Amino acid sequence: MPPPASTAKSSAPLVDWLFLDLNSFFASVEQQLHPELRGKPVAVVPVMTDSTCAIAASHEAKKFGIKTGTNIGEARRLCPELELVEASHDVYVDFHHKIIEEVERHFPVHVICSIDEMACKLDTPRRPLPAAVDLAKRIKRGLRERVGECITCSIGLAPNRFLAKVASDMQKPDGLVVLLPEELPGRLLELELRDLCGIGRRMEPRLHACGIRTMADLWQAERETLHRAWGGVCGDRFWHALHGGASEDDPPAQHRTLGHSHVLAPELRTPPEAGIVARRLLLKAASRMRRMHYRATHLHLSVRTEEGPRCEAQTKFDPVCDSIVLARVLAELWQTVMKQARWQRVKKVSVTLMGLEAESQPQQLELFAAYGQNASQDQREHLSRLLDKINQKYGRDSVVIGFTPDTVRTFSGTKIAFTRIPDREEFKE
């Protein structure tokens, strides 16, 4: 790993974190692979229909107001020249690994936050600002030269990971922004509340209720005010991170829910086909849950029909993580929900495992006796983990639970889970 290009003076300002955010990642990968798309407005979509939404938009498309979540019919009205590309998630995962490999030619990645975000905790030689900026520029140059000229990133440098992420969002595409502790609040005051990670459509009204409507209000708020707004210690941590505290030492967030949803292609909207899709979503979520070492205590199922109404149901059980039992629970919920929906065609399915508990907590040895299983819970969980290993080694759906026709087996290919990944764990789909 090359040393810093220059030795900074001891009086130089210091930063602790480098946060890298890939610009329009999916769309940029498509433009890298397909030169005819370069310079054109591009939207990446899950299926080729105007009724779906964009899951990514190129820089050129964003100039027309098209972004993630924009309905494609509306996007075409905003930009008649819009090019649609069906998502190739396996390709995006391959590029993700190439990008990590290139970044680590220059400095180790400390945290993989998502498929298009990662962070580096800088060491003593690279904390001085000139050395940190030089590192950021070398990473940018390396991505262009070794991964692809269309693969650009915005980098933030700051005293903690939270502010480094904020800085990476302040200049796009291909930005490089520094937030120094001694200059705070500085450029933060140019932002809106919703520009900060952790403040969404539900949190913003709670801040308004506390008299916080601008970034200046947020900066001046007392720690106790944010504690009240967030309803607990998360508000204290947010205040600490916003003011430059060492947020990297915060304990990892406890996951409470984990799930997947899918908008179905027209040929998969009959109740039997949709039910198989729901089972596949559940098995995928259960596999992720086992990798994260959790057990679930609730299962929630939601469907939206073509006619519009949403029908849902959930059930509670003792902590469990094996796919066989969860699939049986889902089968019962499916009957309940479809009776509510009057067995109409299904447009969207959502499956969520809730009430997650860490596996380290004491567990009951034998569960779900009502189902009449001969195997113990330990045996079922062991079997589920073996299935995970086989599918990870030989490819998804090498082994599946239950009958899965080819039309459903290939309904969505690889999908990427947009959740934070534990520190230094390799991204796995």
N, C-alpha and C positions, 0 to 999 in steps of 0.2 A: 504494500500500500504506500503510495508516494507521500512524502512529508509535505507540510504546507509550503507553498511557493516562496514565502518570505517569513522571516521571524518578526513578529509584531512586538512593538515596544510594550513594556509592562503597563504603561499609562493608557493603552488603547481600551476603548469600551469592550465589555465582555458580553457574550451571549452563550446560552447553554444548550439550545435546541435548534435543529434544522428540520423544518417540516416541508415535505415535497408533495405537491398536489398535481397530478397529471391533468392536462387540459383537454377537455372533451374526449376522454380516453377512447371510448368505443368508436366514436366517429373518426378520430385521428388514426386509429388502427386500420379502419376501412380505407381511409384515404392513403395510408401508407401502402396497403396491399393493392389498391386499385388506383393507379395514377390518374385515370380519367375522372375521378371524383375530386381531385385536388382543386381547390379554389372555388368549389361549388357548394351550395347549401345542401347538407346531407342530414337526414334523420334516420337513426337506427331504430327499428321496430321489432317487436316480438313475432308478429305475423303480418303478411302483406295485405292489409285491408285498411280502408279509411276510418273504420270504427275503432281502431286501436289507438294507443298513445305512443309518443316518442319516448324511448328509454335513454336516448342520447341525441345531442344535436351538435353539429360542427360549428366552428367559430362563425362561419359565413351564415349558417342558419340562425344563430342566436341574434344576429344583427336585425333579423326580421321579427324578433320577439318569440321565436320558437325555442322551447327549452324542454327539459325532462318533464313528462306529464302532459305536454300539449297534445290535444286531440289531433289526429292526422288530418281529418277533414278540415278543421280550423287552420292547421298549419298550411295546407294547400291553398287556402284562401289568402293567408298572409304572404305566401311565397309560391306562386304557381310553378316556378322552376325547381321546386324542392325534389331532391333525389332520395328515394327510399331504399334502405338496405336492410335485409333481414339479419337479425343478430346472429353472430357466430361465437357463442360464449367460450367454446373450447379454444378458439384462436385468441380471445382476449386473455384467458388464463395463461396461455403460452407466452404472450407478450408480457404479462405481469411478472412471470419468472425471469424473463430476459432482462427486464428493467431492474429487478432486485439484484440480479447478478452484476449489472453494469454499475449500479449505485455502490455496491459493496467492493468494486474495484477501487473506489476512492475512500469509502468509510463504511463501517458496519451499520446496518439498519438495526435500530433498537426495537422499534415497534412497527408492525404491519397493521395499519388501521383499517384498511379496506383494499379492494383490488386496485384502486387508483390513488391511494394515500399511504405514506409511510413517514416515519420520523427517526431522526438520528440524535442521540444524546452526545454532545461534543465533548471531547477530552480536553485536557489542559492546553496542549499546543494549538488546538483549533478554536478555543473559546475567544481569543482576541478577535475583534471584528474584522480586521484585514484578512486574517487566515480563514475565518468562517466564510467571508464573501468569496475568497478565492476557491474554497471547496465547493461552494454552490455553483460557481461558474464552470468549474471542471466537470461537475455532475451533469449540468445542462449540455455542455459540449459533448460529453461522452454519450449521452442519450441520442443526440442528433447523429453522431458519427457511427455509432455501433448498433443502435436499435432501429433508428429510422429518422429521416429528416422531418417527418410529420409529427414525431413524438416529442412534444414540448411539455414543459412543466412550469408551474409557479412555485417559488420557494419562499418560505418565511423564516426569518431568524429572530429569536426572541429569548427572554430569560426562562420561559417555561413552554411546555408543549402546547398548551391552550392558546397562548398568545402567538406562538409560531404558526399555528393553524390559521388563526385570524389574519395574520400578516400574509399568508399564502393566498388568501381569498381577496386581498385588497388590490391586486394588480394582475389582470388576466387579459390575454394569454401571455405566457412566457415571462412572468413577472419575477422580481426579486425585491422583497420589502423587508426592512429591518425595523423592529420595535425594541428600543433600548429602555431599560428600567428608568433611567434618569430623565427620559423624554416623555414618559407617560403623564397624562393620558394622550397628549399629542394628537397623532393622526386618528386615534380611536374616536375622537369627537366627530369625525366626518361620517361615521357609520350610523346606520339605523339599528335599533334593538334586534331586529330579526336577522341582521347580518352575523350575529354571534352564534356559534354552535352552542346549543343548549337552550336557546330562546326560540320557540316555535309558536304556532298559532294558538296553542293552549296556554303557554307560559306568558305570552305578551299581555293578555288581559289581566292576569294576576299581578304583573308588574304595574300595570296602569292603576289597579286598585290600591297599590301602595304608593301612588303618586309619582311613579317612574315612567316617563314617556319619551325621554331622549337619552342619548348616550351620556350627556352631561349629568342628567339626573341619576343614571345608573352608577357613574363613577363616584358621585358624591354621596350615594346612599350608604348608610351604616351597615355593618355586617349583620346586625340584628334584623334590619329591614329585609335583606335578601334571605335570611334564615326563615322569616315569616312568609315571604313570597313563595319559596320553594317548599315550605312545609317541613323543613328539617335541615340536617347537616349538609345536604347538597348545596344549599344557599350559601353556607359558610365557605365551602370549597370554591364555589363560583367566585365569591368576593375575593378570596385569597388568590386565585389564579388570575383574575382580572387585574389585580394590583401587582402582578409580577412575582407572586410567591411560587415556591418550588412544587408545582402541582404534580410533578412526576412521582412524588412519594405518596400520593393518595392511594388508598386501597382500591383494588379493582372493583368495578360496579358489579353488584349481584344481579344476575339475570333472573327475571321473573317470568318472562314469556319467551316463546320461540315458535315460529311458525312459517308457513308458506301460503301464498295464494296464487291463483292462475286464472287468467281470462281465457276461456276455451274457444278453440277454433270451431266453426259451425258444425263440422262433422262429429264433434265430441260432446255436443250439448244434450243428447238424449240422456235421461237419468241413469241407465246402466253404464254408459261410457263415462259420464261425469263422475259416477261413484268410484270407478276404477282410478280416475285421475285424482280424486280426493285421497284414495288409499296411497297412491304413489307420493303425494305431497306429505302425507303423514309419515310414511316410512323414511322419506328424506329428512324430515324434521327430527324423527327419532334417532336417526344415525348421527346427525349433528349434535343432538342432546347428549348422546353417549360419549362423543369425542370431547365434549365440554365437561363431562363428569357430573351430570345432573340426572335427577329423576323428576317426573311430572306427577302432579296430584289432581289436575283437571285437564279435560280435553274439550275444546270449543270448536264447533263446526258452523260455518256460515256459507250460505249459497245465495246468489242473486240470480233471479230468473230473467229470461228475455223480456218478460212483461214489466220488469222493474222492481217488484217487491223483494226485500231481503228476508230470508228465513234463517233462524239460527237456534242452536241448542247447545247445552254443555252438560257434562257430568263430572262428578267428583269420585275419587278413588284413593286407595292407599298409594304411597310413592312407588312408581314403577318406571322402568326404562326399556323393557323388552318389546320388540315390535309385534310379536304374536298377540299378546294381550291387548296392546293398543289398537291393533287392526280389528279385533273383535269388538272393542268398545266403539270404534268408529262405525262399524257396521250397524250397531244399534242406533247410534245418533243419526246415521244417514236415513234410516227408516223414519225416524221422528221428524227430521227436517223436511224430507220430501213429502210427507203427509201434509205438513204446513203449506208447502209449495204446490200441493195438488198435482204432483208429478209432472209439472211443466218443464219445458226445456231450460237448462241451466246455462247461464252466461258466465258466471264467475264462482269459483270455489275457494274458500279460505279455511285452513286447518291450523289451530294454534294449541300448543302444549303450554299449560299455565301452572302457576303455583310451583315453580321449579325449586327443588331442594338439592343441596350438594350431596354427592354420594357418600361423603364422609359421615353424614348423620346416621344414627342407628336405624336399621331397617328391619321390618318384619320379614321372616324367612319365607312364609308361604302365603300367597295372596290369590284372590280371585277363585276361591274354591267353588263358587257357584258355577263357574264355567266348566268344571269337571276335568281340568287338565291333569294328566298323570305326572308331568314334569314339574319339578320344583321351580321357584323363581330363579334361583341361582343357575339352574340348567338352562332355562329359557333365555336369561340374560347372556349367558355364555354363548348360546347359539346365535343370538342377535349380533354379538360382537364378531363371531366368526363370519357371518354374512357380510358385515361391514368390511372385514379384511379382504374377503374374496372380491367384493365389488371394487375396492380401492386398487387391488392388484391387477385385476383382469378387465376392469371397466364397469361403469354403472350398468345395472340390470343383468349382469352375468348370472346372478341368482336373485330371484324375486319371490315375494310371498303372495300366493294367490295367482289366479289366471290373469295374464295381461296381454291382450291382443296387440299386434304390431302397430295398429293405428294409435294406441295409447302409449305403447312403449317408447315411441319416438315423438310424443306430443310436444316436447319442449326442449329436447337436448339438454345440454348443460346449462344450469341457471346459477347465477352467482348470488351468494348470500351477502347482503349488505349489512353485516354486523361487525363489530370490532373483534379482532382476533387477539388472543393472549400474546403477550410480549414474546417475540422471537419464535413463535410457532409459524411454521411454513403454511402459506395459504393453501388450503385443500378444498376442492369442491366435492 
